[in-house]
Amino acid sequence: MRPGETDVAPGQGRRRTTLSDVAARAGVSPVTVSRALRRPDMVSADLRARIDQAVRELAYIPNQLASALASARTHMVGVVIPSLTNGVFADYLRALHDLFVPAGIQLLVSNSRYSPVEEEAAIATILGQSPEAIIVAGIDQTARARRLLERAGIPVVQTMELAEDPVDINIGLSQHEAGLAATRYLIGLGHRRIGHISARLDPRSRRRAAGYAAAMEQAGLGREPLLAATLRPSTVALGAELLGSLLARERRLEAAFCCNDDLALGALFECQRRGIRVPGDIALIGFNDLEFCASAFPSLSSVAVPRYEMGRRAGEIVLEVIRGSGNRPATRRIDLGFAIRERQSTSPRDAAGQAGRSPAASQA
């Protein structure tokens, strides 16, 4: 048999490298290896280098479960978000990674796919891994999921919106107030026939829609709200389709509040396809203020949500609790607010010179 060859079939007879294997390779005791891995400052530099080399050569992975049982620490925080592809959560997760990874804490991220049932299962699975804390995007957990979180005995942070009765710590904004403010902004520009475009209809988008309806009602414009909504997942193409359905019902549509930026971009594209001037004929505002809003032409107005700050604050509080005294912050409900980013897709109705739709638009 040639050097390096084996008579064992691929995948057969293999076992996980143990702490004892590393100790034998480094010529030390398993206790010394354990001490070097947990507290490198407790061993000499030469010894640490020998152990590190053995770890690399043997591709040793520490048994985190055993370490957790010994120290009551897992160095892991669970995170549940509704989507891994929605750009809204990219900055949020980046903030958590920026904070936790340098602190030696790994994130266990689970995707609930906007399903309360899947969120409940994700929470149960993560808690089964004994995390030191759990961060959840949203406040609308099932009754069982809420009980699991309440009885977990670890810091729980609900984010993205504000709860009247949070499980533990709550960091977010009022989605209803944000929807109200976006609609009032359009009304303040002089628009009256204002539509609302919404997709998926998850709890956050429903609250924004409720804010739109409240603003229209308060302004005396809510007798027949112009709503275009669907349970389908939000896409740019869907934004174009939903704007088309609004125009089929109201040809004199003056403005549209879109519950997210993807829909707003699709609505912008549909206006351009039909020869409808933005904002000359229709003003558009989105929600979340994703990066492309500032680069679109015309640039899209949007409601800016502090996603990175939300993740950062959640992480800071978790670190303080698990590393400090264990006490929760005095203020458990933290409102980070929102801001309207005014760009080219919105302008005062009079200043836009809107006297009527262009011929190309009226034929759509």
N, C-alpha and C positions, 0 to 999 in steps of 0.2 A: 504494500500500500504506500502510495506516495505521501510525502510530508504534507500535512494539511488536509488529507482526504479522510473520510470517515465511512464506516460501513453502516452507519445509522441513516435511515431514510430521512429526507428533509421533513422537518416538523415533528420527528419522532425522537424520544429520549431527551428532549430539552427540558431544562428546569430553570426557574428564576434564580438569578444570582443572589446570594444571601450575604448578610453582614459578615458571617464567618468566612465566606469566600474572600471578601475584601480584606479581612484581617489576616488571613493566611498569605495572601499575595503581598501585603504590606509588611508582614512579619511582626504584627502587633496583636494585642488581644481584641476581641469584639467590643469590649467595653471602651477601649481607647478609640476605636473607629466611631462608635456611637457618640462619644464625647466630642470628637473632632468635627463630626457632621452637625451636631446640635450647637456646640459652643466652640467654634474654631479658635477663639482667643485663649482657650484653656490648654492648648497643646503647642509645642514648639513649631517654628516655621518649617524646619526640615521634616518633622514628622507629618505635618499637615500636607506637605508636598508629596510625600510617599503615599499617603492615603488618597490624596486627590488623583494621583496617577493610577492607583489601583482601581479606583472608582471608574475612571475613564476607560481603562483597558477592559474591565469586566462589564461595562455598561450597566453599572449598578443603579437601581432605582430604589430609594428608601421606601419602606413600608409605612405610608402615611397613617394607615389605620392603627398600626401598632404604636406609632409615635403619639397619635391622638389619645389613645387609651392611657399611655404613660404620662402624658403631660396635660391632658384635658384641653389641648389646643389642636385644631385641625388646620389653621392658617388658610382657611377657605371661606369665602363669602358667596352666597347664592344670589343670582340675579334672574328675575323673570321679566321678559319683555314680550310684546305681542307680535313682533316681526323682526327677522334678521335681514330683510331686504329693504325695509322702509328707511330712507335716508334720515328720517327724524331721529332715529335711535343711534346713529353713528357717532355724533358728538357726545351723546349721553354715555355710551359705552367707552368712548375714548377717555372721557374724564375719569371714569371708574378705574380703567386700566392705568392711566397716568398716576393715580393716587395709590392704588393697592399694590401693583407689581413692585415698585421700589420699596414698599414696606414689607415685602416677603409674603404677601397674601395673594393667592390665586382666586380667580373668579370662575364660578361654575354657572354658565349662562344657559338658560333654557328659553325656548320659543313657544309661547302659548297659542300662536296663530289666531289671535283675537277670539279665542274660544274660552269661555269661563270654565268649561269642563276640563279642557286641556291645561288651563292655568292651575286648576285645583290639583290635577295629577302632577304637574311640574313642581308645585310647592311641596307636595307630599314626598316626592322623590328627592328633592334637594334637602329637605329636613332630615330625611333618612341618612344623609351623608354627614350629619352633625356639623353643619356650617357654624361659624361664629356669629353670623348675622345674615339677614336676607333682605334684599331690596327688590321691590315689586313696582313695575310701571302700571299705575292705575289704582283705583280705590274700590272697584266693584267686584270684589271677590265673592264666591259662593259662600253660603252659610258654613259649610264644612271647611272650606279653605280658611275662612276667617277664624274659626275655632282652632285650626291647626296653628295659625300664626299667633293667636293670643296665648296658646299654651306651650309655645316652642321654648320659652325661657331665654330667648336671645333677642338682640335688637332687631326690630322690624321697621323698615322705612318704606312707606307708600309714597310714590312720586307721580309727577306729571299733572296732577290736579289736586284740589283741596277737598278734604272730607270733613263732614260735620262731626263725625265720631271716629277718628283714626284709630287703628289698632294700637299703634305705639307712636312713631314719629312720622310726620307728614310734611313733605316738601313739594310745592307745586304752584299752581295758579288756578284761578277760577276760569274754567272753560266757558261757562255761561257769561261771565262778565266780559270775556274777550270777544265772544260772538256779539254781545250787545254793543261793545265799543266799536267794532268793525262796521256794524250796520249804522250806528249813529254817525260815524265818520262819513259814510256815503251820503246820509241824509243831510249832514252839515254842509256838504258840497253842493247841495241843491237838487239831488236826485230824489225822485219819488217812486218811480216804477223800478223797484229793486228786487232782484231775484236771489235765491239762495240755492247753491249746488252742493250736494252732499253724497258721499258714497260710503259703503260698508256699514254705516250707521252703528258703529261701536259707541259705547257710552260717551266718550269725549266728543265725537261729532254730533251726537244727539244734543248734548248740552250747548254746543255752539249754535246749533239750529234753534234751540229754545231761546238763546240770547238774541238771535236775529228776529224771531217772531215777537219777542217782548219789545224790542226797539221799534219795530214796525207798528205794533199796537199802540205804544206810548206816543208815537208821532201821528196817530190817526190814519195810518197807511196799511193797517193789518186786516182789513175785512176779507180780502182774498189773497193770502200770501202766495207769492210766486215761488213754489218749491219744486226742485227737480232732484229727487233722491232715489237711491237704489241700494240694495244690499250687496251688490257686486263689489269686489275689491277695487280700490281706487287706482286709476291709471291716467296717463295723459290723454289717451284716446277716448276714455270715458268722459273726461272733462269736455271734449269737443262734442260728444254725443249729447250730454246733458244740457249744454248751452243750446244746442239745436232744438231740444224739446222745449226749453223755455221760450225760444223765439217763435216756435210754432203756436204757442199759447198767447204770447204777448209780443207783437211786432214792435211795440213802442218801448221795449225794455231799455232802461237807461243805465242800469248798473247791475253787477252781480257780485255777491260775496261768496267765495268758494271755500269750502271747509278745509281745503289743504292746497298746497302750491302745485301739486301735479294736476289737479283739476283746473286750477287757474291757468296754467300753461296750456292745457288742452283747449280751454275756452278762448285764450288768446289766439291760438293757431286757427280755431274755427272762425273767429272774427276775420282774421287775415284771409282765409280761404273765401269768405263770402264778401269781402270788400267792405267790411264794417270797420270804421275807424275807432281805434282805442287810444285815448279816451274820448275822442270827438263824438262818437255815437254811443258807445257803451264804456263805462268805467269798470275796471276789474280789480278786485283785491283778493289775495290768497291768505293762507294761514301757515305758520311755522317759519317763514322767511328762510327757506333753503338757499344754498349758494347761488343757484341759477337765476333766482329772482332778479338780482342786480345785473345779471349779464343778458337777460332777455331783451328783445327789442319789439316794442318799448319795454323798459324795465318794469317789473311787476311790483306793485305795492303789496305789502303783506303784514300780518300780525307776527311780530318777532317773539319767540318763546325762548327763554334762557336754558336751553337743553344742557349745555356743557356745565353751566353753573349749578344746575339742578343735580347732576351726577356728582360734581365736585363736593357740594355741600352734604349730600347724602353720605359720600365716602368719608368726609372729615368727621362727621358725627359718629359714624360707625367706629372709626379708628379711636376716637376719643373714648367711647364707651368701653370697647373691648380692651383697650390698653390702659385706661385710667381707672377711675373708681367704680365704674359700672353704672354710674348714675346717668339717666337720660337728661337731655338739655331741659332747662326750665321752660322754654318755648318749644312745644312739640309740634305745633302747626305753623309752618313757615311759608309765607306767601312771597314768592319771588316776582310776581307780577308779569307784565307783558308790555310791549310797545308797538305802536303802529309805525311801520316804515313806509313813508309816503314816497312814491316814485312816479314814473311817467304814465303808468296805466290808470291813474286817477287824477282828476282835476275838477275845479268848480264847474258846474254845468254851464253857467253863463260864459266863463272864460274859455270854455271849449268851443263855443260858438255853435252849440247843438241846436239846430232849428228843425232838423229832420234827418231821416236816414238817407244815405246815398242810394241812387237807383240800383246799384249792384246789390246792396243790402236788402232792399225791399223785395227783390226777386227771389231771395233765398227761401 
